[in-house]
Every structure is written in C-alpha cells, then in structure tokens.
Amino acid sequence: MGKGYFLSLKSIYNLLCSKLIKPVRGTWQSTAAGLIHELMEAGDERRLLRVREQLASQHLLIIDRLGFVPLSETGAELLFETIS
C-alpha cells in the first residue's frame, strides 16, 4: 500500500463532497508513523503548537496504518493529544 491508497481515500472524499455537500477544502493525509515523526520533530524544534494548529485547521485528517505502528510512549501521547 502506498500513495494509491491515499489517492483512493481522497477521491472517495471528493466524490462524497461533490454529491452530498459543498466541497470542503483542507484535507491532510499521512501515515500514523509519518504523523508521529513530524510531531516529534516539531517538539524537538519547539514548533509543536504551530503544527497542531495547522492540523486543527484542516477539515479532514486521513491517518493511515494507525493499527500497524508500534508506538513509543512519547509517540502515542503526542498522537493522542493531537487528534483528541
């Protein structure tokens, strides 16, 4: 699974929006590992709040492979705090 899976999810989202509701801009997509890596880097560089604000401004977050990633305690906390 790779980018094709993400494109499929985004295509389904766009199709639903075009048929059911007015299209919404602001879709963000990543794997769980990619999101955790980005959050950890942002924390190290003291820009975690800014990254979380950018994610909060999106209308749809697509987080793939969430159940397949062994999470460190820090990574799990960052992910939970971000999506909750």
Secondary structure, 3 states (H helix, E strand, C coil): CCHHHHHHHHHHHHHHHHHHCCCCCCEEEEEHHHHHHHHHHHHHCCCHHHHHHHHHCCCEEEEECHHHCCCCHHHHHHHHHHHC
